[in-house]
């Protein structure tokens, strides 16, 4: 799969899901776009993993502010609205 924007890949994946959910496709075409969807899903997952590795947290330090790598455990205490 050629390099594409994450958002574009997600839109394509959503379109594939809608087409498959419609139930109007012949079996062979359904299998083909299902395979495309699996590839897009893997691509998006890998992009999200890459982004997670790049995220850092700003932590107040004695001398000011320092950056620390984001770790999932560090965010567990943070509540989402």
DAFENBEL-V609367 format. One record per backbone hydrogen bond with DSSP energy under -1.0 kcal/mol. NH is the residue of the N-H (numbers start at 1). CO is the residue of the C=O. Records with the same first field share a line. If there is no record, write none. Layout:
BEGIN
NH = CO ; CO
END
This chain:
BEGIN
9 = 5
10 = 6
11 = 7
12 = 8
13 = 9
14 = 10
15 = 11
16 = 12
17 = 13
18 = 14
19 = 15
20 = 16
21 = 17
22 = 18
30 = 26
31 = 27
32 = 28
33 = 29
34 = 30
35 = 31
36 = 32
37 = 33
38 = 34
39 = 35
40 = 36
41 = 37
42 = 38
43 = 39
44 = 40
45 = 41
46 = 42
47 = 43
48 = 44
49 = 45
50 = 46
51 = 47
52 = 48
53 = 49
54 = 50
55 = 51
57 = 68
59 = 66
61 = 64
64 = 61
66 = 59
68 = 57
70 = 55
74 = 71
78 = 75
END
